[in-house]
Amino acid sequence: MTPGTLTDLLLAHVPPESQDALRAVPGLEALLEEHLAKGKEAWPDVTLAPEHFLPHIARHLSPEGAPDDALRALHAADLYLACACAAGEPQALRHFERHVLAKVATRLGQPPGVTLDEVLQVARQRLLLGVAGTPPKIAEYSGRGALGGWVRIVASRIARELRSQAGRQDLFSDTPHALERLLSAGDPERELLQAHSRQVLTESLQAALAELTERERALLRLHHLHGLTMDRIATMYGEPRSSVARHVAQARERLLKLTHRELASRLKLNGQELESLLGLVQSRLDLSLHRLMDQG
């Protein structure tokens, strides 16, 4: 690093009215170098360029208060890891799973009314995935407290949400006409479905989704809704790629079988008609999941 580079990177991402106060911080360049060094020392195998880390610091500097105190109080190593996770850096995601989320799970214990696994599944999605073009929630971590404590607060809030029936329903529900919208007028197979059948098909998919475990729904949502590759999901969970791919395939197959069962019990169709309808579900599974599991 040439002298002044880190300071320049920081100043380039703060409002003009805050720049003079930052320039007045004694030993600013050395302080920023120290933060960067702490991050590299704590997570030596994590790849994060200063061009990403310094803007991340700048975004979390409050325009009010003393920038000197705020900068010196930063939990730099935690902020470094959070910034890398927000960028989807594979090693950072592995460290987050093993060194942060695992400890949070231990300290959180067994939340009343929900399973710990449910809470962790939702926490992974909420913290590490962006929704509708927004950055992952972990990008909101400011470094003013320990990352583990911040994640524990997020997980506790998720547990409270899941305890309510409405909160749990929001995880995988959609409007009753989602599948009807899914089947465009130009689809020749659409003629297979009368209005009643379309409604039953939607209800059958929703009922089948409700019977999946939270892990199964999470894996399908990550792959089919968010478009994550098996490698990325494996990194998030700290599991072999082959194991994750197998679990995703098993969840998909179970969803189809449950949907078949629901359709058979709700519709009076002959075997060929039922198989045709299930084939329509299977051929559109990716888009169906996008509609029915989108938390928008």
DOTORRO-331252 format. One record per atom (N, C-alpha, C, O): z, y, x negated; residue in three letters. Coordinates in steps of 0.05 Angstrom, whole numbers, plus 5000, padded with zeros to 4 digits. Each point is the difference from the previous one (the first is absolute). Layout:
<nodes>
ZYXALA ...
</nodes>
This chain:
<nodes>
500049764983MET 500050245017MET 500050254983MET 501650034981MET 496650155024THR 500050254986THR 502150195012THR 500549985024THR 500650204961PRO 502150185010PRO 499150155026PRO 497850115001PRO 503949885019GLY 499550155024GLY 498549845022GLY 499750105022GLY 499249664971THR 498449865019THR 501549925025THR 499150045022THR 503349854975LEU 501649915023LEU 500850245017LEU 499949995024LEU 500850234963THR 500750245015THR 497650105016THR 500350085023THR 497449924964ASP 497650085014ASP 499449835025ASP 499250105021ASP 501149644975LEU 499649815022LEU 501950065024LEU 499250005023LEU 503350064970LEU 502050065020LEU 499350265015LEU 500050015024LEU 499550204960LEU 499550265012LEU 497550005017LEU 499850165019LEU 498249674974ALA 497550005016ALA 500449895028ALA 498250035017ALA 504149864988HIS 500549875027HIS 502450125014HIS 501149875018HIS 499850364974VAL 502150145015VAL 498950275010VAL 498150104988VAL 503050015033PRO 499050255011PRO 500350224979PRO 501850004984PRO 496450205016PRO 500050214981PRO 502750154999PRO 500950084979PRO 500449945044GLU 502650155001GLU 502249854986GLU 502150124995GLU 497549625000SER 502149844986SER 499549974970SER 501849914986SER 495950185005GLN 499349954972GLN 501750154980GLN 500849904979GLN 499850355027ASP 501650164981ASP 502849884996ASP 501049994978ASP 500249925044ALA 502749884998ALA 499949754983ALA 501949944985ALA 495949905017LEU 499849764984LEU 499550074970LEU 501149874982LEU 497350335014ARG 499550084972ARG 502650094986ARG 500249984976ARG 501650115040ALA 502550104989ALA 502149784994ALA 502150054988ALA 497249715020VAL 501949774994VAL 500049954970VAL 497949954988VAL 504550065000PRO 500249954971PRO 499149724992PRO 500849805013PRO 497550184967GLY 499149744990GLY 498549845021GLY 500449755001GLY 498050385016LEU 498649855022LEU 498349784990LEU 500049785011LEU 498450274968GLU 498249794990GLU 501649764990GLU 499249775006GLU 502950284979ALA 501649784990ALA 501349845023ALA 500249764999ALA 500750385022LEU 501249875023LEU 498049825014LEU 500749785008LEU 496950324996LEU 497949845012LEU 499349764983LEU 499549785011LEU 500450264963GLU 499449774982GLU 502249795002GLU 499549764999GLU 503050335005GLU 502349825002GLU 499749845026GLU 500649765000GLU 498750375022HIS 499649855025HIS 497849794998HIS 500449785009HIS 497450304979LEU 497849814996LEU 500949764983LEU 499349775005LEU 502250294974ALA 500949794981ALA 502049815014ALA 499949764995ALA 501850355023LYS 501849835015LYS 498549815018LYS 500849765002LYS 497250345010GLY 498449825018GLY 498649784984GLY 500149775008GLY 498850304969LYS 498649804984LYS 502049804988LYS 499349764997LYS 503050344996GLU 502049824988GLU 501149805021GLU 500449774994GLU 500050335030ALA 501149825021ALA 497949805010ALA 500749785007ALA 496850314994TRP 497949835010TRP 497650004981TRP 497950115006TRP 502449764970PRO 498050024979PRO 497349885008PRO 497950074988PRO 502149745031ASP 497449875007ASP 498750135024ASP 497949915009ASP 503250315001VAL 498850155022VAL 498150214989VAL 500850164983VAL 496849855027THR 498050194992THR 500150245019THR 499249985023THR 501650254966LEU 500150255016LEU 499450234982LEU 501550064982LEU 496350075023ALA 499150234983ALA 501750255007ALA 500850035022ALA 499750134957PRO 501550265006PRO 498550165021PRO 501350155015PRO 496149834987GLU 498550155019GLU 500749925029GLU 499450155019GLU 501949624984HIS 500949925027HIS 503050065003HIS 500950075021HIS 500649894957PHE 502950035002PHE 500950295003PHE 501750065016PHE 497150124969LEU 500850295001LEU 499450125027LEU 501750155011LEU 496049815001PRO 499650105027PRO 502049895020PRO 500750135019PRO 500149624977HIS 501949875018HIS 502750154997HIS 501350055021HIS 499550024955ILE 502550154996ILE 499750285014ILE 501850095014ILE 495950034982ALA 499650275011ALA 500250005031ALA 501150195011ALA 497949605002ARG 500049995029ARG 502949995011ARG 500450095023ARG 501449824961HIS 502749975010HIS 502050214989HIS 502449985004HIS 496550234984LEU 501650224992LEU 500350205023LEU 498050105010LEU 504449954999SER 500450185022SER 499450294991SER 500850074979SER 497950085038PRO 499550284993PRO 502650175000PRO 500050224989PRO 502149675023GLU 502650135000GLU 501849864979GLU 499649774994GLU 502350374997GLY 501849894980GLY 499150044972GLY 497850104995GLY 503849814986ALA 499550034972ALA 498349774990ALA 500949775000ALA 496650274990PRO 498449784990PRO 501249874976PRO 499649764996PRO 501950394988ASP 501349884976ASP 501849775009ASP 499949784989ASP 501950285030ASP 501949805009ASP 498649765013ASP 500749774995ASP 497250295021ALA 498649795014ALA 498649814981ALA 500149765003ALA 498750364976LEU 498649834981LEU 501949834983LEU 499449774995LEU 502850344998ARG 501949854983ARG 501549795016ARG 501049814988ARG 499150215038ALA 501449815017ALA 498249775009ALA 500949815013ALA 496550204980LEU 498249795009LEU 500749724990LEU 500849974977LEU 499049835040HIS 500149724992HIS 497249934990HIS 498549885015HIS 500950194961ALA 497349994990ALA 498849725000ALA 497749975008ALA 503849834984ALA 498949734998ALA 499449905029ALA 497949865004ALA 503850205015ASP 499549925027ASP 497650145012ASP 498449885014ASP 501450384980LEU 497750155010LEU 497449904988LEU 497950005014LEU 502249934961TYR 497649894986TYR 499149755014TYR 497649965005TYR 504349865002LEU 499349755013LEU 498950055028LEU 498049885009LEU 503350305006ALA 499150075027ALA 497250115000ALA 498349935017ALA 501150254964CYS 497450124998CYS 497949784994CYS 497850015012CYS 502849814971ALA 498149784993ALA 499649825024ALA 497849905005ALA 504350055011CYS 499849835024CYS 498250145020CYS 498349875013CYS 502050394990ALA 498450155019ALA 497049994993ALA 498350015017ALA 501249964957ALA 497349984990ALA 498949715001ALA 497749954994ALA 504149865014GLY 499249725002GLY 499849854974GLY 498649804997GLY 502850304982GLU 499949884974GLU 501349725002GLU 502449985008GLU 496249804984PRO 501049735005PRO 502749944988PRO 501749895013PRO 498750184962GLN 502649944987GLN 502350165013GLN 502249895002GLN 497250355006ALA 502150165014ALA 500849865026ALA 502450005007ALA 495649905008LEU 500749865025LEU 501749754995LEU 501849945015LEU 497649924963ARG 501649764993ARG 502950094994ARG 501949875009ARG 498450344975HIS 502650094993HIS 501650105024HIS 502449955003HIS 496250185015PHE 501350105025PHE 501149775016PHE 502250015009PHE 496249774993GLU 500949775015GLU 502549874987GLU 501949935013GLU 498050044960ARG 502149854986ARG 502550174994ARG 502249905002ARG 497450354991HIS 502250164991HIS 501150205020HIS 502250104997HIS 496349955023VAL 500950195021VAL 500549865026VAL 502250005011VAL 495749895001LEU 500249885026LEU 501949765001LEU 501549975019LEU 498549874960ALA 501849774999ALA 503050095000ALA 501649885013ALA 498950334972LYS 502850114999LYS 500850125027LYS 502249985009LYS 495950165003VAL 500550125026VAL 500749785020VAL 501850035016VAL 496749754983ALA 500549775018ALA 502849894997ALA 501449945019ALA 499550054956THR 502749894994THR 502150195011THR 502049915012THR 497750354985ARG 502050195009ARG 499850055030ARG 502050075012ARG 495749904999LEU 499750045029LEU 501449785016LEU 500950045022LEU 499149724966GLY 501249775014GLY 498449925024GLY 497550035000GLY 503849855020GLN 498649915024GLN 500350215022GLN 502250015012GLN 495850154994PRO 500250215020PRO 500549865028PRO 498749805006PRO 503050315010PRO 500549885026PRO 497650035019PRO 498750215001PRO 500749575013GLY 497950015020GLY 497249964990GLY 498149975016GLY 501550024957VAL 497349954989VAL 500349824976VAL 502349954990VAL 495549954999THR 500249844976THR 499350184976THR 498550195002THR 502749754976LEU 499550154975LEU 497149994993LEU 498950204990LEU 499949575014ASP 497149974993ASP 498350195016ASP 498150124989ASP 502549915036GLU 498550195017GLU 500250284988GLU 498050144998GLU 504449944995VAL 500450274990VAL 498450044974VAL 498850214996VAL 501349604986LEU 498650024975LEU 497050015003LEU 498650144986LEU 500449705033GLN 497150005005GLN 499050275009GLN 498150114990GLN 503450015029VAL 499250275009VAL 500450214979VAL 498450184997VAL 503749794987ALA 500550194978ALA 497749994980ALA 499150224991ALA 499949555002ARG 497849984981ARG 497550155011ARG 498850154986ARG 500749805039GLN 497650135012GLN 500350315001GLN 498250154993GLN 504249935017ARG 500450285004ARG 500150164973ARG 498950224998ARG 502349664982LEU 500350134974LEU 497649994982LEU 499450194986LEU 499249595015LEU 497949954980LEU 497150035011LEU 498149984984LEU 501650075042LEU 497450035011LEU 499750275014LEU 501850095014LEU 495950034983GLY 499550255014GLY 499049935028GLY 498949785005GLY 501650395015VAL 499149965027VAL 498250235009VAL 500750244996VAL 497049695014ALA 498150215011ALA 499450214979ALA 499950245006ALA 499749684969GLY 499250184979GLY 502350154987GLY 499650154981GLY 502949805028THR 502350124987THR 500949844977THR 499649754999THR 501850374981PRO 501049854977PRO 502249815008PRO 501250035021PRO 499349764963PRO 502349835006PRO 502650165001PRO 500250204986PRO 501749715030LYS 502550155003LYS 501550034974LYS 501550194997LYS 498249624985ILE 501550024975ILE 499250254984ILE 501550094983ILE 496250035023ALA 499250254988ALA 501850235008ALA 500150214987ALA 501549755034GLU 501950215009GLU 502650004984GLU 501550195001GLU 499049604983TYR 502449994984TYR 499950234979TYR 498150024985TYR 504050145015SER 500050244983SER 501349974973SER 499850184983SER 501749605013GLY 501449974975GLY 502750144999GLY 501350014979GLY 499650115043ARG 502650145000ARG 502449815002ARG 502250084996ARG 497249675011GLY 502149795000GLY 498849754990GLY 497649994995GLY 504049805003ALA 499049744990ALA 498049885020ALA 500350025024ALA 497649864966LEU 497949895016LEU 501149785018LEU 499349985023LEU 502549854966GLY 501149785015GLY 501650105025GLY 499849895021GLY 501750334975GLY 501450115023GLY 498250125021GLY 500549975024GLY 497350154967TRP 498150125019TRP 498649785016TRP 499750025024TRP 499649764963VAL 498749785013VAL 501949865020VAL 499249915021VAL 503450084971ARG 502049885018ARG 500250165026ARG 500449885021ARG 499550384977ILE 500150175024ILE 497649945018ILE 500249985024ILE 497450014963VAL 497649935016VAL 500249735013VAL 499449975024VAL 501649834962ALA 500349735011ALA 502050005023ALA 499749865020ALA 502550294977SER 502050025021SER 498850125026SER 500649915022SER 497750294975ARG 498750125023ARG 498149815013ARG 499949985025ARG 498749864959ILE 498249805011ILE 501549795016ILE 499249925021ILE 503150004968ALA 501749805015ALA 500850115027ALA 500149855020ALA 500650404981ARG 500850125026ARG 497650015019ARG 500449955024ARG 497350114966GLU 497650015017GLU 499449725011GLU 499349975023GLU 500949834960LEU 499449735008LEU 502049895021LEU 499349825015LEU 503150294984ARG 502049905019ARG 499450075029ARG 500949875019ARG 497550344984SER 499150085027SER 497549855008SER 498349964983SER 501649955042GLN 497649865009GLN 497550164997GLN 497949904993GLN 502450375012ALA 497650174997ALA 499050014972ALA 497649994995ALA 504350034986GLY 499250014972GLY 498749754991GLY 498050004985GLY 503049775024ARG 498849744992ARG 497349975012ARG 498149904988ARG 501650195038GLN 497449985014GLN 497950174986GLN 497749924999GLN 503150314990ASP 498050174987ASP 498849884975ASP 497950094991ASP 503349694999LEU 499049884976LEU 497349865004LEU 498449984982LEU 501149935043PHE 497649845003PHE 498650045027PHE 498349845007PHE 502550365008SER 498850045026SER 497750205000SER 499750154980SER 498849855041ASP 497950205004ASP 499650035030ASP 501249865016ASP 497050324992THR 499550045028THR 498749765012THR 498649854986THR 501750105040PRO 498949765013PRO 496949994998PRO 498949785003PRO 499850444993HIS 497050005000HIS 498949994972HIS 497650054996HIS 504049884984ALA 499150014972ALA 497649814996ALA 498050074988ALA 502349685022LEU 497849814996LEU 497550075015LEU 497849954991LEU 502650175033GLU 497750095016GLU 498450214984GLU 497650005000GLU 503850184987ARG 498750204983ARG 498649874976ARG 497950094991ARG 503449705000LEU 498949854977LEU 497349895005LEU 498250014983LEU 501449885041LEU 497549875007LEU 498050215009LEU 500250095023LEU 498049994961SER 498150215007SER 498049905020SER 499549765003SER 499350445011ALA 498049935021ALA 497649854989ALA 498749855014ALA 500750194960GLY 497749884988GLY 500549714991GLY 498249884989GLY 504250025015ASP 500749734991ASP 499149805022ASP 501150015022ASP 497049814972PRO 499149815021PRO 502349815009PRO 500049915023PRO 501950044959GLU 502249825008GLU 501950135020GLU 501749875011GLU 498050394992ARG 501850155018ARG 499749905028ARG 501950025016ARG 495849874991GLU 499549905027GLU 501749765006GLU 500349935024GLU 500849944956LEU 501849785004LEU 502550095015LEU 501349845014LEU 499450414984LEU 502550105010LEU 499750175024LEU 498750214999LEU 502449715023GLN 500350175023GLN 502550184994GLN 501449954981GLN 499050245037ALA 502250194995ALA 502749854998ALA 501650064983ALA 498849755035HIS 502649854999HIS 500249844974HIS 502250004988HIS 495749885003SER 500149844975SER 500650184976SER 501449924982SER 497450325018ARG 500550184977ARG 503050084999ARG 501250014979ARG 500050045044GLN 502850065001GLN 501749774991GLN 501950034985GLN 497449735024VAL 501549764992VAL 499749954970VAL 501949924987VAL 495850135002LEU 499549964972LEU 501850194983LEU 501249924981LEU 498950335028THR 501750194986THR 503049915002THR 501450004980THR 499449925044GLU 502849925003GLU 500649754984GLU 502249964989GLU 495849865009SER 500449754984SER 500350064971SER 501749884986SER 496750315003LEU 500350074972LEU 502750134995LEU 501349954980LEU 499550235038GLN 502650134997GLN 502349805000GLN 501950014984GLN 497949805035ALA 502149795001ALA 500049834975ALA 502249924990ALA 495550015000ALA 499849844976ALA 501250154976ALA 501549894984ALA 497950375014LEU 501150164978LEU 503050015001LEU 501349994979LEU 499850025045ALA 502950025003ALA 501449754991ALA 502350014993ALA 496349765007GLU 501249754992GLU 499949954970GLU 501449834989GLU 496950334997LEU 500049984971LEU 502550104988LEU 501450175012LEU 499349734964THR 502350114986THR 499250284989THR 497750074998THR 504350094995GLU 499450264989GLU 498549984974GLU 498250164995GLU 502349644989ARG 498549964975ARG 497149945007ARG 498250114987ARG 501349725033GLU 497249945007GLU 498650255009GLU 497750054992GLU 503650105026ARG 498850255009ARG 499550204977ARG 497950134998ARG 504049884984ALA 499850184977ALA 497649934983ALA 498550174992ALA 501249575002LEU 497849914983LEU 497350065013LEU 498150094987LEU 501749855039LEU 497550065014LEU 499450295001LEU 497750094997LEU 504450075008ARG 499750295001ARG 499150114973ARG 498250174999ARG 503049744979LEU 499350104974LEU 497149934993LEU 498550174989LEU 500649585018HIS 497349924992HIS 497950105019HIS 498050114992HIS 502549865035HIS 497950065019HIS 500050295009HIS 497950125004HIS 504550014998LEU 500150275008LEU 499750194977LEU 498350185001LEU 503349784978HIS 499950194978HIS 497949924979HIS 499550164981HIS 499449615021GLY 497849924982GLY 500949944972GLY 498450014981GLY 504149915015LEU 501049944973LEU 498849734992LEU 499849815015LEU 499550174959THR 499049754989THR 502349814997THR 502450085000THR 497049664996MET 502149804995MET 501550074974MET 502449964998MET 496250154982ASP 501350074975ASP 502050225005ASP 502249994989ASP 497150215027ARG 501950225005ARG 502549915015ARG 502250084994ARG 497349755026ILE 502349895016ILE 501849834982ILE 502450015002ILE 496349834981ALA 501649834982ALA 501750174981ALA 502349934994ALA 496650294997THR 501550184983THR 502350125015THR 502250024989THR 497450065036MET 502250125016MET 502349805004MET 502350084998MET 497049675006TYR 502149805006TYR 501049864975TYR 501949855001TYR 496750194977GLY 500849864976GLY 499649705002GLY 501549844989GLY 496350085024GLU 499449725004GLU 497249934989GLU 498450194997GLU 501149564998PRO 497349934990PRO 497950065021PRO 500549985024PRO 497150104967ARG 497850075018ARG 499349765018ARG 499650045024ARG 500449724965SER 499249775016SER 502049955023SER 499249925021SER 503350134974SER 502149965020SER 499650215023SER 500249935023SER 499350324969VAL 499650215020VAL 497549945017VAL 500150035025VAL 497749894962ALA 497649945014ALA 500449775020ALA 498950015022ALA 502649804970ARG 500649775018ARG 501650095024ARG 499549915023ARG 502550264972HIS 501750095022HIS 498450185020HIS 500549995024HIS 497750184966VAL 498450165017VAL 498249835017VAL 499850045024VAL 499049764964ALA 498249825015ALA 501649845021ALA 499049965023ALA 503449964970GLN 501749855019GLN 500850185024GLN 500149915023GLN 500650344971ALA 500850185021ALA 497650055019ALA 500450015024ALA 497350034964ARG 497650045017ARG 499449765018ARG 499450035023ARG 500849734965GLU 499549765016GLU 502149975022GLU 499349915022GLU 503250154972ARG 502149975020ARG 499550205023ARG 500549945023ARG 498650304970LEU 499450205021LEU 497849905018LEU 500250045024LEU 497849844965LEU 497849905016LEU 500949775018LEU 499349995024LEU 502449834966LYS 501049785016LYS 501850105023LYS 499849905022LYS 501950304972LEU 501750115020LEU 498450145022LEU 500649995024LEU 497350154967THR 498250145019THR 498649805018THR 499750045024THR 499349744964HIS 498749795015HIS 501949895021HIS 499249965023HIS 503349994969ARG 502049895019ARG 500450205023ARG 500249925024ARG 500150334970GLU 500550215020GLU 497650015019GLU 500350025025GLU 497349984964LEU 497650025017LEU 499849765019LEU 499350025023LEU 501349744966ALA 499849765016ALA 501950005023ALA 499449905022ALA 502950224974SER 502150015022SER 499550225020SER 501049995022SER 497450214970ARG 499650235018ARG 497350005014ARG 499850115022ARG 498249764967LEU 497350005011LEU 499249735010LEU 500749804988LEU 497850195034LYS 499049755011LYS 497149974991LYS 498150055015LYS 501549874960LEU 497449974988LEU 499649714992LEU 501949864994LEU 495650055006ASN 499549734989ASN 500150014970ASN 500150214988ASN 499849564999GLY 500449984971GLY 498050174985GLY 500750134981GLY 496749855027GLN 498050154986GLN 500350305002GLN 499750154981GLN 501049945043GLU 500550295004GLU 502450104984GLU 499950224988GLU 502249625012LEU 502350074985LEU 499450024970LEU 500950184986LEU 497649625004GLU 499350004971GLU 498250244994GLU 500250114978GLU 498049965040SER 498350244995SER 501750254999SER 499650174983SER 502449855034LEU 501750235000LEU 501750014975LEU 500350224988LEU 500749555003LEU 501650004976LEU 498250064976LEU 500950134981LEU 496649785019GLY 498150074979GLY 499650304998GLY 499750114978GLY 500350025045LEU 499750295000LEU 502550134987LEU 499750194984LEU 502649705022VAL 502550114988VAL 499949964969VAL 500650184985VAL 498649585007GLN 500049944971GLN 497950174986GLN 500550104978GLN 497249945034SER 497950154986SER 500750294997SER 499050144982SER 502849965036ARG 500850284999ARG 502950044991ARG 501250215004ARG 499949584982LEU 502850014994LEU 500850254984LEU 502050135005LEU 496449934974ASP 500750224983ASP 500350265016ASP 502050154997ASP 496049915020LEU 500150245015LEU 502149995022LEU 501350205007LEU 499149565005SER 502149975020SER 502850074988SER 501650145012SER 498849764964LEU 502650054987LEU 500350304994LEU 502250115003LEU 495650014989HIS 500150294995HIS 500950155025HIS 501750194998HIS 497349745025ARG 500750145025ARG 502849935009ARG 501550185008ARG 499249564990LEU 502549925013LEU 502450044981LEU 502350005010LEU 497350034964MET 502350034982MET 500150274987MET 501850054984MET 496450135023ASP 499950274988ASP 502550155009ASP 500450035024ASP 501250074956GLN 502350165007GLN 499450294999GLN 501750175005GLN 495749904987GLY 498950275000GLY 501850204990GLY 499350245000GLY 
</nodes>
